[in-house]
């Protein structure tokens, strides 16, 4: 990946530079390093809602889990988020 990827969903702003994922929103910022995080996206459920879970640590020994829930409308308004999360998942696989 080259360059920085960004996505905005509601009040959340995601930034990924290939190594660090930062999420700004709700008055705080959270940082995750690709070598120490696990990302999971589920959905859509029957109401169209999608859930993004990002945990500090690896899948076999996860630490703190942060969860974001997005409605179908929010998800559709931010097509960049799916691409950004895919890039994060690709980076964490190495």
N, C-alpha and C positions, 0 to 999 in steps of 0.2 A: 504494500500500500504506500502511496506517496501522497503527501499533503495531509491536510486536516479535514475531517468530516464533521459536519454539524447537523443537528436536527432539533426542531422545536415541537413539543407536544403540550398543548395547554400552557401551563406555567413552567414546565420543565424544559431545560436547554441542555442538550447532550453535545459533548465535544470529544472526539477521538483522534489522537495523533499517531496511532499505530502502536503505541506502548501504554498510554495512560488514557483511561476513560474518565471524564469528569461530567458530573450531572449537577446542574445548578437549578434551584427552585425551592419554593417554600421557605425562603430565608436562609438556606444553607447550601453548602457544596459538598459533594461526596466524590472521592477519587479512588479509582481502582487501577492496579497495575496488571497487565496481561498475564504475568507470571504468578499472580496471586489472586485470581478471581475465576468464578464460574458463572456463565450466563445461560438462562433458560427462558424461552418465550413460549407461552401456551396460548391456545385459542385459535380461532375465535370460538367462544362457547355459543350456546343457543341464542344468546342476546347480542352476539357480535363482539363481546368484550374480550380483550386480550390482556394477558398478565405477563409482565416482564419481571423476572427475578434475577438479581445479581448478588452473588455471595462472595465475601472475602474468603480466600482459600480455594482448594481444589475440590472437585466433586466428591472424592472419598473422605474428605475431612473439612467440610465447609464451616466457616465461622459465621459472622453476622450476615443475615440475609436481608436485603432491601427489596421491597416489592412495590411495583407501580401497576395500577389497573387503568386501562384506557378503554373508553367506549369505542364502538365501531366508527362513529363520526370523528373522534379525535385521531384514531389510527389512520383513517383515510385522508385526513387533512395534513398528515405528515408522512409522505411516502419515503422521505429520507431516513426515517427512523429504522425501518426494516433493513435497508442497505447498511446503515451504520452498525446495527446489531449483528448482521451477518459478518461484517468486517471484524468486529470484536471477537466473535466466535471463531473465525478463521485464525486470528492472531493468538488466541488462547490455546489452540490445538497444537502449537509448536513447542 
